[in-house]
Amino acid sequence: MTDQPIHQVHLQSAQQQQQQLLSEIQELNNQVSNKRELVLKVQGVIEYLQQIETATQMDAAEPVEEPVEETKKTK
């Protein structure tokens, strides 16, 4: 009899399924890592643009003072 016992077939099938699942988990972990990196980059851009916006608003809110020329008084 050359056929493998049924439990051997099931064992091999389960091991293959496990390997497939582990591969899928690794792929998903890589995707999560890449997305996390992208989120951090976008967050940095948002913070930078918010700083620029705040600085621009502060510059616009400050009154522009023109230099005052002093006149000489003659006695």
Secondary structure, 3 states (H helix, E strand, C coil): CCCCCHHHHHHHHHHHHHHHHHHHHHHHHHHHHHHHHHHHHHHHHHHHHHHHHHHHHHHHHCCCCCCCCCCCCCC
